[in-house]
Amino acid sequence: MTFEQIQQAIEGMLSVQRELQGSQLRFEAELGDLKQSVGDLNQSVGDLKESQKQTLVAMDALLEHGKATDRRIEQLIGYSINRERDSLDIQQDILDLRHRVIALERKLSES
């Protein structure tokens, strides 16, 4: 082998080595980007989980508020029914008193 052939072979090997190193650097850069993407994705998943927890807490609060409202409506319906019954009782008492007054007036007018 001549000196020029040896020099060309060495240059070829150096060229291959440079390509390998460049490829390795690009791979490491892409790997770093991928790691960053995975980290960002993990952060997004964590944020989503936190958001879901907050949503569940809000839903539980709304559900509890709805139950309390239902209980309050049931109480108000019960009060309304009792009030109507009381009103009917009062009306009946007034009619009874009116009949008694009429009966007493008849007795007084007959005597």
C-alpha positions, 0 to 999 in steps of 0.5 A: 500500500502506498502512502496515499492509499493509507492516507485515503483509508485513514481519511475514510475511517475518520469520515466514518468515525465523524459520521458515527459521532454526529449520529451519536450526538443527534441520537443523544439530542433526540433522546433528550428531546424525547425525555423532555416530551415524556416529562411534559407528558407526565406533568400534563397527566399529573395536572389532569389528575389534579383537575379530575380530583377537583372536579370530583370534589366539586361534583360531591359538593353539588350532590350534597347541596342537591340532597340538602335542597331536596330535604328542604323541599320535602320539609316545605311540602310537609309544612304546606300540607300541615298548614292546609290541614290547619286551615281546614281545621280552623274553617271547620271550627268556625262552621261549628261555632257558627252552627252553635251561635245559630242554635243559641240564637234560635233558643233565645228567640224561642224563649 
